[in-house]
């Protein structure tokens, strides 16, 4: 049986992947910092036997290594929620790289193709046992990974907003469920390894 880890699983992108993996009969470890959100995820999915939830810091190497033993694939998203701390994201990706090397598990990194301001891309070393998936803006009842959502969230908290994209930029969108299906199809194909892919828009 395939065993997979979904990092940041309580977020819309992660929870959509968890649901699809469970439908395939995959044993899934869902990781998040928030135990409360993981509890809500379990309840929403009907508490299936093949789902295990683990809460903790995404930068704790020892805990994550213990959790990852015996897994074949690790899914993680970066920048889909327009992180304000690129250094933190970089450390997170480095920890996942170490775990992948130690366990032999494939890494699947999902990134958004749009970023606020002049935020640069993370340094991601491509290897034969990983793939990188670039996602357009997402929409759907659960989708919160958009430039507009980012801006409104900042405004509601009274926090400064990084410069958004110029109005002339034509955004591409994908339905969250379609995007997670396509990402999973790529992730399970060995011929996709070692490359960067851009998800289809609809």
C-alpha positions as CSV (number, residue, x, y, z in Angstrom):
1,X,0.0,0.0,0.0
2,X,1.2,3.5,-0.9
3,X,2.1,5.6,2.2
4,X,2.2,9.4,1.8
5,X,2.7,12.4,3.9
6,X,0.9,15.7,3.2
7,X,2.5,18.7,4.9
8,X,0.4,21.7,5.9
9,X,-2.6,19.3,5.4
10,X,-5.1,21.5,7.2
11,X,-4.9,24.1,4.4
12,X,-7.3,23.9,1.5
13,X,-4.6,22.5,-1.0
14,X,-3.4,20.0,1.5
15,X,-6.8,18.8,2.6
16,X,-7.9,18.3,-1.0
17,X,-4.8,16.1,-1.6
18,X,-5.5,14.1,1.5
19,X,-9.1,13.4,0.4
20,X,-7.9,12.3,-3.1
21,X,-5.2,10.0,-1.6
22,X,-7.6,8.4,0.8
23,X,-10.0,7.7,-2.1
24,X,-7.2,5.8,-3.8
25,X,-6.7,3.6,-0.7
26,X,-3.5,5.3,0.3
27,X,-2.3,5.4,3.9
28,X,-1.9,9.1,4.7
29,X,-0.1,11.0,7.4
30,X,-1.6,14.6,7.5
31,X,0.7,17.1,9.2
32,X,-0.1,20.6,10.4
33,X,0.9,22.9,13.2
34,X,-2.7,23.2,14.3
35,X,-4.3,20.2,16.1
36,X,-7.6,21.9,16.1
37,X,-7.6,22.2,12.3
38,X,-6.4,18.5,12.0
39,X,-9.4,17.5,14.1
40,X,-11.7,19.4,11.8
41,X,-10.1,17.6,8.8
42,X,-10.6,14.2,10.4
43,X,-14.2,14.9,11.1
44,X,-14.9,16.3,7.6
45,X,-13.4,13.1,6.1
46,X,-15.3,10.8,8.4
47,X,-12.2,9.7,10.4
48,X,-11.0,7.0,8.0
49,X,-8.8,4.2,9.4
50,X,-6.0,4.9,6.9
51,X,-5.6,8.6,8.0
52,X,-3.2,9.5,10.7
53,X,-2.8,13.1,11.8
54,X,0.3,14.6,13.4
55,X,0.6,18.2,14.7
56,X,3.9,19.9,15.2
57,X,6.4,22.4,13.8
58,X,7.3,22.0,10.1
59,X,10.9,22.7,10.9
60,X,11.5,20.0,13.5
61,X,13.8,17.6,11.7
62,X,13.9,14.8,14.3
63,X,10.1,14.6,14.7
64,X,9.5,14.8,11.0
65,X,12.1,12.1,10.3
66,X,10.5,9.8,12.7
67,X,7.1,10.4,11.2
68,X,8.4,9.9,7.6
69,X,9.9,6.4,8.1
70,X,8.3,4.0,5.6
71,X,6.7,6.6,3.4
72,X,7.1,6.7,-0.3
73,X,6.0,10.3,-1.1
74,X,5.9,13.7,0.6
75,X,3.6,16.5,-0.6
76,X,4.3,20.0,0.5
77,X,3.2,23.4,-0.6
78,X,5.2,26.6,-0.6
79,X,4.1,30.1,-1.5
80,X,0.5,29.1,-2.2
81,X,-0.5,31.2,0.8
82,X,1.9,34.1,0.0
83,X,4.2,33.7,2.9
84,X,5.6,36.8,4.5
85,X,8.6,34.9,5.8
86,X,10.6,33.6,2.8
87,X,13.5,32.6,5.1
88,X,11.1,30.4,7.1
89,X,9.9,28.7,3.9
90,X,13.4,28.1,2.8
91,X,14.3,26.4,6.1
92,X,11.1,24.3,5.7
93,X,12.2,23.2,2.2
94,X,15.7,22.4,3.4
95,X,14.3,20.2,6.2
96,X,12.0,18.3,3.7
97,X,15.0,17.8,1.4
98,X,17.0,16.2,4.2
99,X,14.0,14.0,5.1
100,X,13.6,12.9,1.5
101,X,17.3,12.0,1.3
102,X,17.2,10.1,4.6
103,X,14.1,8.1,3.8
104,X,14.2,7.8,0.0
105,X,10.7,9.3,-0.2
106,X,9.8,11.4,-3.3
107,X,9.3,15.1,-2.7
108,X,6.5,16.9,-4.5
109,X,6.8,20.7,-4.1
110,X,3.8,22.8,-5.1
111,X,4.2,26.5,-5.6
112,X,2.0,29.4,-6.7
113,X,3.1,31.1,-9.9
114,X,2.1,34.5,-8.6
115,X,3.7,36.2,-5.7
116,X,3.1,39.6,-4.1
117,X,5.7,42.3,-4.5
118,X,9.1,41.3,-5.7
119,X,9.2,38.2,-3.6
120,X,11.7,35.8,-5.2
121,X,11.6,32.1,-5.7
122,X,12.9,29.7,-3.1
123,X,16.2,27.9,-3.9
124,X,15.0,24.4,-4.7
125,X,17.6,21.9,-5.8
126,X,16.0,19.6,-8.3
127,X,16.8,15.9,-8.0
128,X,15.7,12.7,-9.7
129,X,13.5,11.9,-6.7
130,X,11.4,15.0,-6.7
131,X,9.2,17.2,-8.9
132,X,8.1,20.8,-8.7
133,X,4.5,21.8,-9.6
134,X,3.6,25.4,-10.3
135,X,0.0,26.2,-9.6
136,X,-2.1,29.1,-10.9
137,X,-4.6,30.9,-8.7
138,X,-7.1,28.5,-7.3
139,X,-10.9,28.9,-6.9
140,X,-13.6,26.9,-5.3
141,X,-15.6,26.9,-2.0
142,X,-12.5,25.9,0.0
143,X,-9.8,27.8,-2.0
144,X,-8.0,30.6,-0.1
145,X,-4.8,30.6,-2.1
146,X,-5.4,33.7,-4.1
147,X,-3.8,37.2,-4.4
148,X,-7.2,38.7,-3.6
149,X,-7.7,36.6,-0.5
150,X,-4.2,37.5,0.7
151,X,-4.9,41.2,0.3
152,X,-8.2,41.1,2.1
153,X,-6.8,39.1,4.9
154,X,-4.0,41.6,5.4
155,X,-6.5,44.5,5.3
156,X,-8.8,42.9,7.9
157,X,-5.8,42.6,10.2
158,X,-4.6,46.1,9.7
159,X,-1.3,44.9,8.3
160,X,0.6,46.3,5.3
161,X,0.1,44.7,1.9
162,X,3.0,44.0,-0.3
163,X,2.7,45.4,-3.8
164,X,0.3,43.2,-5.7
165,X,0.5,42.3,-9.4
166,X,0.0,45.0,-11.9
167,X,-3.6,45.3,-13.2
168,X,-2.4,44.5,-16.7
169,X,-1.3,41.0,-15.6
170,X,-3.9,38.5,-16.7
171,X,-4.3,35.8,-14.0
172,X,-4.8,32.2,-14.8
173,X,-7.1,30.1,-12.6
174,X,-7.8,26.5,-11.8
175,X,-10.5,24.8,-9.7
176,X,-9.0,23.5,-6.5
177,X,-10.3,20.0,-7.1
178,X,-9.0,19.8,-10.7
179,X,-5.6,21.2,-9.6
180,X,-5.2,18.6,-6.8
181,X,-6.2,15.8,-9.2
182,X,-3.7,16.9,-11.8
183,X,-0.9,17.3,-9.2
184,X,-1.5,13.9,-7.9
185,X,-1.4,12.4,-11.4
186,X,2.0,14.0,-11.9
187,X,3.3,13.0,-8.5
188,X,2.5,9.3,-9.1
189,X,4.2,9.2,-12.5
190,X,7.9,8.2,-12.2
191,X,8.5,9.8,-15.7
192,X,7.6,13.2,-14.2
193,X,10.5,13.1,-11.7
194,X,13.3,15.7,-11.8
195,X,11.2,18.3,-13.7
196,X,9.1,21.4,-13.1
197,X,5.5,21.2,-14.3
198,X,2.8,23.9,-14.6
199,X,-0.8,22.8,-13.9
200,X,-3.4,23.3,-16.5
201,X,-5.8,26.2,-16.3
202,X,-9.5,25.9,-17.2
